[in-house]
Amino acid sequence: MMTHTNLLAITIAATCLCANTLAFSATPSRASSPSALRSTCNDNDEEYYVSDRRSALAKTASAASSFLFAATALSAPANAGIDVTALQALPVEGDATGIATRLKQIEAVNGPRATDSDDIAFEVLPSGTSYREYREGKGDATVRPGSKVAIECTIRCKSFATADEPGGRKYFTTKGDTEFNELAWIVGDGQFPPELEEAMMGMHKGAVRRIELPSTAVFKARNNEQLPLPSEGNKDGKRVYDRLFKTDATLLAEVLVTRIK
């Protein structure tokens, strides 16, 4: 593969060759004998010769400058003078509310990691809910009763496992079914299933857990209107959710804590 350095060297060589060619081709030919020169050139001819030679040299210099400019442009890195890492903090054009910018920043920090797919044993809680912790998170704050928390999550119906979705077909995601890619509430306020909150206790910011809610807890949460619902545009999620309560309704919630207060 040709590098910028090789391309620059080739371009400069071509510049020199072109300059010499232009110089020789543009200069008017003269008689080879000095005596013939004196006998055939008068003062007007000499002035014309000098003027024409200057014009040729000017054209040569112009051509050389053009080649050197092209070489400089080709050799310069595409991101010269730009701190690429700083672009992540820039607002998204047309993002008056800041929503798209926030989503971009969250995704950069909380994106998937290779360890998120490790096979880890479930820890079973007194309610029958169980969980696996894939990422411990950071910080001193932990989820506890009364905490103000925000999470990103995907909820799957375990009974509807497929080859493409072995954990079950998803019916809800914060990314696709909420405006800000998160669910936010105060732990214990009754907005979400207490079994889900039980399995989140002790999580730090940035922690990831897969929580399995047993069918009995899911039916109870549906009756209490505590389950997150698919958005109006999520037709497939609505169909999966409606079918859920005709069979074992066990749910798998993949939870990432993004804020704790």
C-alpha positions in Angstrom: 0.0 0.0 0.0 1.4 3.5 -0.9 1.9 5.7 2.1 1.6 9.5 2.3 5.5 9.7 2.5 5.9 7.7 -0.7 3.2 9.7 -2.5 4.9 13.0 -1.4 8.3 11.9 -2.8 6.8 10.8 -6.1 4.9 14.2 -6.4 8.1 16.3 -5.7 10.0 14.3 -8.3 7.3 14.9 -10.8 7.3 18.6 -10.0 11.0 18.9 -10.7 10.8 17.0 -14.0 7.8 19.0 -15.1 9.6 22.3 -14.2 12.6 21.3 -16.3 10.4 20.3 -19.2 8.5 23.5 -19.1 11.6 25.6 -18.9 13.2 24.0 -22.0 10.0 23.8 -24.0 8.8 27.3 -23.3 12.2 29.1 -24.0 12.5 30.2 -27.7 15.3 28.4 -29.6 18.3 30.5 -30.5 21.1 30.2 -33.0 23.9 28.0 -31.8 26.7 30.2 -33.1 27.5 33.5 -31.3 28.3 35.1 -34.6 25.1 34.0 -36.1 23.3 35.3 -33.0 24.9 38.7 -33.4 24.1 38.8 -37.1 20.5 37.8 -36.8 19.3 39.6 -33.6 18.7 43.3 -33.3 17.8 45.1 -30.1 14.1 44.5 -30.6 14.6 40.8 -31.0 16.7 40.7 -27.8 14.0 42.4 -25.8 11.4 40.0 -27.1 13.7 37.0 -26.2 14.2 38.2 -22.6 10.5 38.9 -22.1 9.5 35.5 -23.5 12.0 33.8 -21.2 10.7 35.6 -18.2 7.2 34.5 -19.1 8.3 30.9 -19.4 10.0 31.0 -16.0 6.9 32.5 -14.4 4.8 29.6 -15.9 7.3 27.1 -14.6 7.2 28.6 -11.1 3.4 28.6 -11.2 3.3 24.9 -12.2 5.8 24.0 -9.5 3.8 25.8 -6.8 0.6 23.9 -7.9 2.4 20.5 -7.7 3.9 21.4 -4.2 0.5 22.5 -2.9 -1.1 19.2 -4.1 1.7 17.2 -2.4 1.2 19.1 0.9 -2.5 18.5 0.8 -2.1 14.7 0.1 0.5 14.3 2.8 -1.5 16.0 5.6 -3.5 13.7 7.9 -7.2 13.8 7.5 -7.8 15.0 11.1 -4.9 17.5 11.3 -5.6 20.1 13.9 -8.7 18.3 15.3 -8.9 16.6 18.7 -11.1 13.6 17.7 -11.9 12.7 21.3 -13.3 16.1 21.9 -16.0 15.5 19.3 -17.9 13.2 21.7 -18.8 16.2 23.9 -20.1 18.4 21.1 -23.9 18.9 20.9 -25.8 17.2 18.1 -26.9 19.6 15.3 -30.6 20.4 15.7 -30.7 18.9 19.1 -32.4 21.8 20.9 -33.5 19.8 23.9 -30.2 18.0 24.5 -31.8 14.5 24.3 -29.7 13.2 21.4 -26.5 14.6 23.0 -27.2 12.9 26.3 -28.0 9.5 24.5 -24.7 9.7 22.7 -22.7 10.4 25.9 -24.5 7.6 27.8 -23.8 5.1 25.0 -20.1 6.0 24.9 -19.8 5.4 28.7 -22.2 2.5 29.2 -21.8 0.5 26.0 -21.6 -3.3 26.0 -18.4 -5.1 27.2 -17.1 -8.6 26.4 -17.7 -9.7 30.1 -21.4 -8.8 29.8 -22.0 -12.2 28.2 -20.1 -14.4 30.8 -22.0 -17.3 32.2 -22.5 -16.5 35.9 -24.7 -18.4 38.3 -28.0 -16.8 39.5 -28.4 -15.7 43.1 -31.9 -16.6 44.3 -33.7 -14.2 46.7 -36.4 -14.9 49.3 -39.1 -13.6 46.9 -38.1 -16.2 44.3 -36.6 -13.5 42.1 -33.0 -14.3 41.0 -30.2 -12.3 39.4 -26.7 -12.4 37.9 -24.3 -9.5 38.3 -22.2 -9.0 35.2 -20.6 -5.7 36.1 -20.1 -4.2 39.6 -20.1 -0.6 38.7 -18.3 2.2 40.6 -18.9 4.8 43.3 -20.0 4.9 46.9 -23.7 5.2 46.3 -25.7 2.0 46.1 -29.4 1.2 45.4 -31.4 1.1 48.6 -35.0 1.9 49.7 -35.7 5.5 49.0 -32.9 5.9 46.4 -33.7 8.0 43.3 -32.5 5.8 40.5 -32.4 5.7 36.7 -31.8 2.6 34.6 -31.5 1.4 31.1 -33.0 -1.9 30.5 -34.3 -4.6 28.1 -37.1 -6.9 29.2 -37.5 -10.3 27.6 -40.2 -13.0 27.8 -38.4 -16.2 28.7 -41.1 -18.5 27.4 -40.6 -17.1 23.8 -37.0 -18.0 23.4 -35.8 -18.3 19.8 -32.5 -19.2 18.1 -31.8 -15.5 17.6 -33.0 -14.5 21.1 -32.2 -17.5 23.4 -33.0 -15.4 26.5 -36.5 -14.8 25.1 -38.1 -12.3 22.8 -37.9 -8.7 24.0 -41.1 -6.7 24.4 -39.6 -3.6 26.0 -36.4 -1.6 25.8 -35.7 1.9 27.3 -33.8 2.8 24.0 -36.8 2.0 21.8 -39.8 2.7 24.2 -38.8 5.7 26.2 -37.9 9.3 25.3 -34.7 9.6 27.3 -33.5 5.9 27.1 -34.1 5.4 30.8 -36.6 4.6 33.5 -36.4 6.9 36.6 -38.2 6.5 40.0 -37.8 6.4 43.7 -37.2 2.9 45.0 -40.2 1.8 47.0 -42.8 4.2 45.6 -44.8 1.4 44.0 -44.2 2.4 40.4 -42.3 -0.8 39.6 -42.4 -4.4 40.9 -40.9 -4.7 44.4 -39.3 -8.0 43.3 -37.4 -6.0 40.6 -36.2 -3.5 43.3 -35.2 -6.3 45.6 -32.9 -7.7 42.9 -31.4 -4.3 42.4 -30.4 -3.7 46.0 -26.7 -2.9 46.4 -26.1 -2.0 42.8 -23.6 0.8 42.0 -23.7 3.3 39.2 -22.6 1.5 36.0 -23.5 -2.0 37.5 -25.2 -4.5 35.2 -27.5 -7.3 36.4 -29.8 -9.8 34.6 -32.9 -10.2 36.8 -35.3 -13.0 36.5 -38.9 -12.2 37.7 -41.0 -15.4 38.3 -44.3 -15.7 36.6 -46.3 -15.2 39.8 -44.5 -11.9 40.4 -45.2 -10.8 36.8 -48.9 -11.5 37.0 -49.1 -9.6 40.2 -47.2 -6.6 38.7 -49.5 -6.6 35.7 -52.6 -6.4 38.0 -50.9 -3.6 39.9 -49.9 -1.8 36.6 -46.3 -1.9 37.6 -44.8 -3.3 34.4 -43.1 -1.1 31.8 -45.2 -1.1 28.6 -44.1 -1.0 24.9 -44.5 2.3 23.2 -47.3 2.9 20.6 -44.9 2.4 17.7 -43.6 -0.9 19.1 -46.2 -3.2 17.4 -44.1 -6.4 17.7 -43.5 -5.7 21.4 -47.2 -5.3 22.0 -48.0 -8.6 20.4 -45.4 -10.4 22.5 -46.6 -8.7 25.7 -50.3 -9.7 24.9 -49.3 -13.3 24.4 -47.2 -13.4 27.6 -50.1 -13.9 30.0 -51.4 -17.0 28.1 -48.4 -19.0 29.3 -45.5 -18.9 31.8 -45.0 -15.2 32.2 -41.4 -15.3 33.6 -39.4 -12.2 32.5 -35.7 -11.5 32.1 -34.8 -7.9 32.8 -31.3 -6.8 31.8 -30.6 -3.7 34.0 -27.9 -1.0 33.8 -27.9 1.6 36.6 -27.1 5.0 35.1 -27.9 7.3 38.1 -28.2 7.0 41.9 -29.1 9.7 44.3 
